[in-house]
Amino acid sequence: MTWGIDMRRLCLTIAVTALGAAPAFGDEITRGKELASRWCVGCHVIAPNTPGGDVGPPFPAVAAEPYQSETALKAWLADPHPPMPDLNLSAPEFDALAAYIMSLKPTD
């Protein structure tokens, strides 16, 4: 019987650890905005009505594309095309940046 209790405790520990390790959606967007402010603003306008570079498309326009998705953005960011530099971001950073850009999608 103790084996069953230990297994339940192990599963609960794993679940709590996994939930604690995963950022909340709002936190991911905040992290994405921080990354954009650091790495992207030189070439992109990263938010509505803010200054930024004009080398790449404005993030609000990217988000507003009719069939844009977080998955598509992650794929694009993971395989940058010139003139976009390879920023060597981690998978969680790609996730956060894509979540931030998609948060700019109009809600009409």
Helices and strands as residue ranges (DSSP letters): H 2-21, H 25-35, I 36-40, H 59-64, H 70-78, H 91-103
